[in-house]
Each structure stands twice: as structure tokens, then as C-alpha cells.
Amino acid sequence: MAAQILPQELIRAKRDGRALDVAGIQSLVAGISDGSLSDAQVGALAMAIFLNGMSEAETVALTEAIRDSGEVLDWTRLDLPGPVLDKHSTGGVGDLVSLVLGPWIAACGGHVPMVSGRGLGHTGGTLDKLEAIPGYSVTPDTTTFRRLVKEVGVAIIGQTGELAPADKRLYAVRDVTATVESLPLIVSSILGKKLACGLDALVMDVKTGSGAFMPTHSASVELAESIATVASRAGTRTTALVTDMSQPLASCAGNAVEVREALRLLTGEGQDTRLLAVTRELAAELLLAGGLAADREAALARLDARLASGAAAERFARMVVGLGGPVDLLDSPDHHLPEAPVQLAVTAERGGIVQALDTRALGLAVVTLGGGRRKPGEAIDPAVGLTEIAALGEGVDAERPLAVVHAASRADAEQAAWAVRAAVTVGDAAEPAPTLIQDVIRREVP
């Protein structure tokens, strides 16, 4: 039996720029999970990876070790009639794709066990949006979660303590050691959690632009390529799309306001073109990867038919009820979703055409209103946010505001109005809008 290498020697090897083998990475991740590695050692390991990077093989091994550090969901015993599919986004402003895509895929025959997160920084979180629905539980028991995935086809919940526990501890250490911005650590963190859900296929939405997590377009493409490659090598067919976040994806940003927008799109009352276009493309890629459509045209036709028939909206309603929400949410959303007491239309200082938006600043305006967290564990106000956000190339004047602020007080509304005006550049002519879907990267399992 080979002698076990001390963790400090493995950390030393990575510190000195040497590659770690699979056994060494598994040993380190096991130590992160069971606590045998101290916080100092975890921080030193994260810094060594941050400074020296990891090869593709090391990143695959790290991803698989994080995935296997807790429960890996096995759907084979449930005899599901369709593939297990999921989507993940790097986050953005007005990005409510998950609320629409999950039930839409379910209506097309897929099964979506979507484990989502809360808002981070300037970006909105799917769980925070869903918790704007009275009674909706993001922490159901495992039996309820599995039953909904089988019977309804979709359940959107929060990460349990059993899924990828190594990632929870590693991320907490990275957050306080300035090692968050490391490509192999980002990739293994995202995929460790997602692949623990036992997926047949994954689609990744990597944002680029002023509201994106990654600082440049080239960095977004690099992240998308790495995620697609590592996930496929770890056994899950993956497609990554690089999509524009130079403006909010929907015309609103907040929690309850985004749920309302999702309901409008699902029921056919709203046609937010950018939101619908991105969601439709991501969903089509999942249908193709899951074998639910023979080609792109067939995938899009199936999606359009299920949306028009109301089947996608019906799946959303069943999911909400199954997780404790109201039975009549689709019919009476205003009866259940909170509404801010103050609404203020923000007009531009001069009329003209919207030439640029600082999307990150718009997201931070929502956070300042109370719609996001400035520190971990902080309570949020689900009613606040922005609606009717003007799009790039759109004319604004006294009749067409830059946005409408939804706030808890007049003072909050006026402060947010100032932030909105500062975030929007208005000129005399439209600038060319960035392409909405900029790259599509597909990877098969080797």
C-alpha cells in the first residue's frame, strides 16, 4: 500500500508550479470536505492554484472530486421517461431565464432538477426571485424534490448540504482570500455542483458585456470553452453559449417584478424579445443534447408549440404548488406577488437615443433599493426593482422614461433614479447593438 502524501507536500507541489495527479487532488478535496485540511491549508491551496493555474486534466480531476464529495443524484431508479437536463448562467441583470426555461423544457419531455443560487454582487439570484412567491420552499425534502422532477418535470431549489459539500467550504475560503477569479476554481465550482445532479446534458449561459461576471469578451469565451470541455470530459454532454449582457436581458430587474415578467412570457401576455430569444436558444440546445429533437428546426418548432399551448405555463404552476406556493398564481399574480408602495418614472435629462447602459450599475441600484444583499444573510425586499428599462437604440423623452423605479420609500426611489440616470448614456443617434448570442461551443463526451 502506497504511503499517503502529506497535504502540505501536495500544496507545495502546486505552489512550485507542478501538476497534481488524480489521487492527490482527490486527497485534498476529501480533506476539504471532512475538515482534516485547516482553513490555512485550504487558503494556501486556493492561492497556489490562483497563481499557477491548472491543466485541463487537473481541472477535470478537481471537478470530479468536488462532484463526488457528497451525494450524486441517481435518477435511474425512478425510470424517468425523458433525459435529465439543466442550465446554468454566470449571472446577470434581468436574467430570469431559469424561471422560463425549466418548465419549458419539462413541457417538451425533459426532466430538470435545477439547483440554483441567490444573488451575488450586482446579479440577481433565481432563489430570491422564487421566494417572492408566498409559500414557495426552496429547501424541500429529497422525496418531494425527486417526485416533482419525475411527475412535473421540473423543480427549482437551493443547494442542499449533501450536494458538493467541498465546494461550499472551498468557495467560502476563496471569498476571503482574494482567489475567486481563478478559471480552474470557477469551472470546478460551477460544475461540481451541477454535475452532482446526475445530468444527461447541460447548457451553460456565459455572459459578456458591462453586466457580466467576466471582465472581457475573451475571458467569457475562455470560460465557456473551459466549462464545455471539462464537463464533457467529466461525462456530461455540454453546450456553452456566450450571450450579451451589455444591457439587462429583460426590461425589468428585481425579484417579484421578474416573476411577473416570467409569467407574462409563459402565458403569452408578454413578448420580451431579448429574453425570449436567449431562453429559446438555450432550450433548443438542451432538446438537441437530450435527444428530444432531431435538429434545430425541430427543436424550435417543439418549443414554440409547447409555449403557445400553455403547457410550459402549466408546468410552472404545478411546480409552484408542489413547493408550497399558491394554486392560482398564474390567474392572479397581483394577488400574491408583493408590490412596492412607491413607483417613480425616471426621465432622462435630455431626449434622445439610448447609446449605452452600465448594466452593472443598474444591478447595484436594485441592490441599494433592498432587492439584493450587501452582506451575506441580509434580508431583501422582494417588491423593489426596476421596470420598463429602456433598451439600447430606444428613444427616450418626457413620455418614455429610462426606467420606472419600484421602491419602499420616496427617498429610496429618488436615490435609485439618480443611479439610473448615471448608468444610461443618451445621445443623438443609435450605436450598433452587440450581437445577442455571440458564440456557441458544443462538446460531446469523449
QUIPE-V543309 format. One record per helix or strand of 2 or more residues. SS is the DSSP state (hx for helix, st for strand). FROM is the first residue (numbers start at 1). TO is the last residue. If there is no record, write none. Layout:
ss & from & to
SS & FROM & TO
SS & FROM & TO
This chain:
ss & from & to
hx & 7 & 15
hx & 22 & 34
hx & 39 & 52
hx & 56 & 67
hx & 76 & 78
st & 84 & 89
hx & 97 & 107
st & 111 & 116
hx & 126 & 130
hx & 142 & 151
st & 154 & 158
hx & 165 & 175
hx & 183 & 195
st & 201 & 208
hx & 217 & 233
st & 237 & 244
st & 253 & 254
hx & 256 & 267
hx & 273 & 289
hx & 296 & 309
hx & 311 & 322
hx & 333 & 336
st & 342 & 346
st & 352 & 357
hx & 359 & 371
st & 385 & 387
st & 395 & 396
st & 403 & 407
hx & 410 & 423
st & 424 & 427
st & 437 & 443
